[in-house]
Amino acid sequence: MSARIPDWCTLSLPSGASVLVDRREGISGDQLIDAVKTLRAEHDLARLLVVSGGVSLQPEDYYDGLGPLAAAVVRLRVDQWLGVGLSVKALSTQVGLEGSWDGESLWLESPADAYDYIRAWPDQDDVIAIVGVHDPSIRALVDLIEADSR
């Protein structure tokens, strides 16, 4: 992973797709957008799947901040948004409302269901970015991917 996004590690899936995991304990909306911008710049020709757990928004800005964050995700050409766990359900819904007319935004409660979806989705040149490892659902998903990578 680029030095421009610290604290990321790379895993792989049997399909050959790159799985980039943000190892930071928490991620803010601004950090998420900065990471997606950098990934898009570095992998412009690949499809980008962003898998997210909870994203930190200030409590007073939570509902006002969901719309702009979701709109930014859509405008940055995230090909598939996958929210995993209850903490990201509202954001996943908002991404769908901002421009997911053909299923580009999906929410799954179970890390096991998310793992099955990720394994079936990518091609060799696709990039999967996982953020929010502080979220128990995302931590469980990363554990499944790491076990599959061995």
C-alpha positions as CSV (number, residue, x, y, z in Angstrom):
1,M,0.0,0.0,0.0
2,S,1.1,3.5,-0.6
3,A,3.0,5.5,2.0
4,R,0.3,8.1,1.5
5,I,-2.2,6.1,3.5
6,P,-0.4,4.9,6.6
7,D,-1.5,1.9,8.7
8,W,-2.9,-0.1,5.8
9,C,-2.0,-3.8,5.1
10,T,-2.6,-5.9,2.1
11,L,-4.2,-9.3,2.0
12,S,-5.4,-11.3,-1.0
13,L,-8.3,-13.4,-2.1
14,P,-8.2,-16.6,-4.2
15,S,-9.5,-14.5,-7.1
16,G,-6.3,-12.4,-6.9
17,A,-8.1,-9.3,-5.9
18,S,-6.2,-7.0,-3.5
19,V,-7.7,-6.5,-0.1
20,L,-6.4,-3.4,1.6
21,V,-7.2,-3.1,5.3
22,D,-7.0,0.1,7.2
23,R,-5.6,-0.9,10.6
24,R,-6.4,2.4,12.4
25,E,-8.6,1.9,15.5
26,G,-11.1,4.4,14.2
27,I,-11.9,6.3,11.0
28,S,-13.6,9.6,10.6
29,G,-15.7,10.6,7.7
30,D,-12.9,12.9,6.4
31,Q,-10.3,10.1,6.7
32,L,-12.6,7.8,4.8
33,I,-13.0,10.3,2.0
34,D,-9.2,11.0,1.9
35,A,-8.5,7.3,1.7
36,V,-11.0,6.7,-1.1
37,K,-9.5,9.6,-3.1
38,T,-6.0,8.2,-2.7
39,L,-7.2,4.7,-3.7
40,R,-9.0,6.0,-6.7
41,A,-5.9,7.9,-7.8
42,E,-3.7,4.8,-7.4
43,H,-6.1,2.3,-8.9
44,D,-8.1,4.3,-11.4
45,L,-8.8,1.5,-13.8
46,A,-9.9,-1.1,-11.1
47,R,-13.3,-1.5,-9.6
48,L,-13.3,-0.3,-6.0
49,L,-15.3,-2.0,-3.3
50,V,-15.4,-0.2,0.0
51,V,-16.3,-2.3,3.0
52,S,-17.0,-0.3,6.1
53,G,-17.9,-0.6,9.8
54,G,-18.8,2.4,11.9
55,V,-17.4,5.7,10.7
56,S,-16.9,8.4,13.4
57,L,-19.0,11.5,13.0
58,Q,-19.4,14.1,15.7
59,P,-22.6,13.4,17.7
60,E,-24.0,16.8,17.0
61,D,-23.3,16.4,13.2
62,Y,-24.3,12.7,12.9
63,Y,-27.5,13.1,10.9
64,D,-26.4,16.2,9.1
65,G,-23.1,14.6,8.3
66,L,-24.5,11.3,6.8
67,G,-25.8,13.0,3.6
68,P,-22.6,14.8,2.6
69,L,-20.4,11.8,3.5
70,A,-22.6,9.4,1.4
71,A,-22.7,11.9,-1.5
72,A,-18.9,12.1,-1.4
73,V,-18.7,8.3,-1.6
74,V,-20.9,8.3,-4.7
75,R,-19.1,11.1,-6.4
76,L,-15.7,9.4,-5.9
77,R,-16.9,6.5,-8.0
78,V,-17.0,3.8,-5.4
79,D,-18.3,0.9,-7.5
80,Q,-19.7,-1.0,-4.5
81,W,-20.3,0.1,-0.9
82,L,-20.8,-2.6,1.6
83,G,-21.7,-1.7,5.1
84,V,-21.2,-4.5,7.7
85,G,-22.9,-4.5,11.1
86,L,-25.5,-2.4,12.8
87,S,-23.2,0.6,13.4
88,V,-23.1,1.4,9.7
89,K,-26.7,0.7,8.6
90,A,-27.7,4.4,8.5
91,L,-24.7,5.4,6.4
92,S,-25.2,2.5,4.0
93,T,-28.9,3.5,3.6
94,Q,-27.8,7.1,2.9
95,V,-25.2,6.0,0.3
96,G,-28.1,4.2,-1.4
97,L,-30.3,7.3,-1.3
98,E,-27.5,9.5,-2.7
99,G,-27.1,7.5,-5.9
100,S,-27.2,3.8,-5.7
101,W,-29.9,3.0,-8.2
102,D,-28.6,-0.4,-9.2
103,G,-27.5,-2.0,-6.0
104,E,-24.2,-0.2,-5.6
105,S,-24.9,0.2,-1.9
106,L,-25.5,-2.9,0.3
107,W,-25.8,-3.5,4.0
108,L,-25.2,-6.8,5.6
109,E,-25.5,-7.5,9.3
110,S,-23.4,-10.6,9.4
111,P,-19.6,-10.7,8.9
112,A,-20.0,-14.2,7.5
113,D,-22.5,-13.0,4.8
114,A,-20.1,-10.1,4.0
115,Y,-17.2,-12.6,3.6
116,D,-19.2,-14.7,1.2
117,Y,-20.2,-11.6,-0.8
118,I,-16.6,-10.4,-1.0
119,R,-15.3,-13.7,-2.1
120,A,-17.9,-13.9,-4.9
121,W,-17.6,-10.3,-6.1
122,P,-14.1,-9.5,-7.2
123,D,-12.0,-10.0,-10.2
124,Q,-8.2,-10.1,-10.3
125,D,-7.8,-6.3,-10.9
126,D,-10.4,-5.2,-8.3
127,V,-9.5,-3.4,-5.1
128,I,-11.3,-4.0,-1.9
129,A,-10.8,-1.4,0.8
130,I,-11.8,-2.4,4.4
131,V,-12.2,0.4,6.9
132,G,-13.3,0.5,10.5
133,V,-11.5,-2.5,12.1
134,H,-12.4,-1.1,15.5
135,D,-16.0,-2.3,14.7
136,P,-16.5,-5.9,15.9
137,S,-18.2,-6.9,12.7
138,I,-15.3,-5.6,10.6
139,R,-12.8,-7.3,12.9
140,A,-14.6,-10.6,12.5
141,L,-14.7,-10.1,8.7
142,V,-10.9,-9.4,8.5
143,D,-10.3,-12.5,10.7
144,L,-12.2,-14.6,8.1
145,I,-10.2,-13.1,5.2
146,E,-6.9,-13.6,7.0
147,A,-7.7,-17.2,7.7
148,D,-8.5,-17.7,4.0
149,S,-5.2,-16.0,3.0
150,R,-3.2,-18.6,4.8
